[in-house]
Amino acid sequence: MQIIQSIQNRIHVIRGERVLLDKDLAALYETETKALNLAVKRNIERFPEDFMFQLTKEEWDDLRLQTETSVPVEPNSEGTQPLRLHVETSKPGRGGTRYLPYAFTEQGVAMLSGVLHSEKAIKMNIAIMRAFVEVRRILVHQSDSRLQLQELKDRLGEHDVQLNQIYDAMENLLDEKTSQRKWEDRERIGFRQR
């Protein structure tokens, strides 16, 4: 379960797709990113754009900014938790990676199983597929919860309208009683019969 959680933390949403980056996949498969990308390029016909795509500079910068500010590490000697740069660069001091990373969709990761034949890659592919399924299950559950909340909100809105109508009716009744009481308490004019 811990490995699935670790994989889920590496899944990003880019261009409306849930994807894993080549460097994260390489780390999971315990291989170099360069070796992974080389295996993919040798079998590029298996990876159409809906299976794999290269990030634009803007997408990469946005993703790095998100991960730089959101990945906590162990507390330091002062007891505070500094933020760790999650996305490592290939050449420190040279301004980042030399190549923009590739992003693999769920189908692309599944296709990797046909390209990478190590036992580790096979086991990791199974875990990755389970992680994608778990993410999808969580999203469906959240969607169901949102629908239920919206239904409750709509019902409460209907109840608010009904309660307002009841309050208005009560105010009208109180106004009628007040006006009736004034009529009964008025000073009588006219002749009295004995």
Secondary structure as UniProt FT lines:
FT   HELIX           2..10
FT   STRAND          12..14
FT   TURN            15..16
FT   STRAND          17..21
FT   HELIX           22..29
FT   HELIX           33..42
FT   HELIX           44..46
FT   TURN            49..51
FT   STRAND          52..54
FT   HELIX           57..70
FT   TURN            77..78
FT   TURN            92..95
FT   STRAND          102..105
FT   HELIX           106..115
FT   HELIX           119..184
//
